[in-house]
Amino acid sequence: MDRKKYQDLIDTFFSWQQPAISQIFTELLSATAAESALSPSEIMSQNYETARANPEIHNLPGNLKDARDVVFPYFWGTDSWNNPLHLENVRGPANNASLIGMLACLLKNPNLCTDRYSQRSNELEVKAITTLANLIFYHTQDPWGVFTIGGTISNLYGGKIGLEKVLPGAMQNGLRGERVVGLCSQASHYSNQTVAGWLGIGTSNLIDIPTDHNLAMRTDLLESKLDELYTSGARVAYVCCTFGTTDGFGYDDIEAIAEIAERKAKQFAAPRPQVHVDAAVGWALSMLSDYNVVTNPLEMEPNVCELITRVQQKNKGLRKADSVTIDFHKMGRGHYPSSAFIVNRREDLKYLARTVSDTPYFSDAQANRDPALFTLECSRPAFGPYSVMASLNGIGLTGWQMLLARSLELADRLKTKLASLDYCKVLNQNTPGASVNWWVFPKGRNAEEIFQKLVNNELSTEQRQRYLPEIRRLFDKRMKMMDPKMDARLGFRNRYPSLESGFL
Ligand SMILES: *Cc1c(COP(=O)(O)O)cnc(C)c1O
């Protein structure tokens, strides 16, 4: 082999080419900043037509600019969602403190499987998890957890602990013909279906309990369903409560659900199901738990203080959870993937534990610092801990309180304005949070009246078929007519969980 060519290759791609790397980074940063001159619809259109027909690999070694050039059109054609006209749910721009954390992580590329592969980055995960656990559980004693690639996987961990609690040895022996079920609400995220399917209990054994008009699980129906399930001999592995539903910000009553789960399990002499909380969306509001609305140091408006007080009440429920899912890449304004799965009591991780003989690469692993002994994944990125710690400490608790209070304030203002229009109806009036769901009818209709008749089952089939599709038609019309420089991009959903059936 030509040693000179080989050495050039190594120098270009494996030594720290500081000027070359910073130059390209500066160029990418400038390109991103240029995006602020565009409206959300003006980014480059996609070209799926030939994406499969033209796979691509260069023949000869190039340089870092070749690497830049090949990704650039796709980079430019991707919106960073910083434009305030984006009002679709859940996604928002990632914050700059998180960017710094992520870059630091990329430079070292740690692998959180064990601390031999990640050294102090592993320590950062412990610190990040404990910090989040203290926000959520509030002065908890012995929490533990790991970062995962998303809320779906964090929910899977919660379900898996429940499964092992009610069917010990499922990890080794499978379900052995037992019927194992999990419960959630009808307003819960569809990842609960994914979890039930992938856990092996089956999606048909995920029982979804109807919600009330505030998108909260009906606890009376949970109770009767548990009676029925236990009586039929099913093993109830977990109840997944939602703290902040994806579209409407509904909150399940975690305290009541935990009490019911415990009482029913006792009554039927069964192991207590795991009470997991999917707080993928709502967890960030726990940063408001300690805000003093009386001294009000941030001089919030009275209606915002009132919203904060309501949120603080909801936050108390989190302390009753056995385990929690947190998506920092949603309301934490972090980069993907930054999701955390946290248990309130570290001893619960024993249900996930494998032995060193099950994980042969890690023969010297120790459970207290080597997550590979209980994680689903083997290699695991450290993006989550870097994004979380950089964001929490860059922005600071007070900074977070300002961001969150502002989102509550703006959502509330929009709700109030919409409620003053006869032809609009706010569907999630009583869920303090960052999202607003509403109907728009043609002018002249009374939206409140139609809503009341729908929930009281007083609309005739003919009326339903006339009124309800109007909502979709108006949304479609707006999509066609909107001026992307002025009008926000909104989301639409076909079904609304607190309104019994799919109607649009
Ligand atoms: C987004 C979301 C999830 C799934 O999280 P991913 O990070 O997208 O996997 C789960 N639950 C709720 C409530 C969500 O909003």
PDBQT file of the ligand as one rigid body, heavy atoms in Angstrom, charges set to zero:
ROOT
HETATM    1  C1  LIG A 601     -44.029  11.945  22.000  1.00  0.00    +0.000 C 
HETATM    2  C2  LIG A 601     -44.667  11.114  23.032  1.00  0.00    +0.000 A 
HETATM    3  C3  LIG A 601     -44.241   9.805  23.283  1.00  0.00    +0.000 A 
HETATM    4  C4  LIG A 601     -43.235   9.124  22.408  1.00  0.00    +0.000 C 
HETATM    5  O1  LIG A 601     -41.998   9.707  22.579  1.00  0.00    +0.000 OA
HETATM    6  P1  LIG A 601     -40.871   9.586  21.454  1.00  0.00    +0.000 P 
HETATM    7  O2  LIG A 601     -39.742  10.309  22.075  1.00  0.00    +0.000 OA
HETATM    8  O3  LIG A 601     -41.440  10.246  20.241  1.00  0.00    +0.000 OA
HETATM    9  O4  LIG A 601     -40.624   8.121  21.255  1.00  0.00    +0.000 OA
HETATM   10  C5  LIG A 601     -44.802   9.112  24.325  1.00  0.00    +0.000 A 
HETATM   11  N1  LIG A 601     -45.757   9.679  25.072  1.00  0.00    +0.000 NA
HETATM   12  C6  LIG A 601     -46.219  10.924  24.863  1.00  0.00    +0.000 A 
HETATM   13  C7  LIG A 601     -47.290  11.466  25.755  1.00  0.00    +0.000 C 
HETATM   14  C8  LIG A 601     -45.691  11.686  23.825  1.00  0.00    +0.000 A 
HETATM   15  O5  LIG A 601     -46.165  12.910  23.573  1.00  0.00    +0.000 OA
ENDROOT
TORSDOF 0
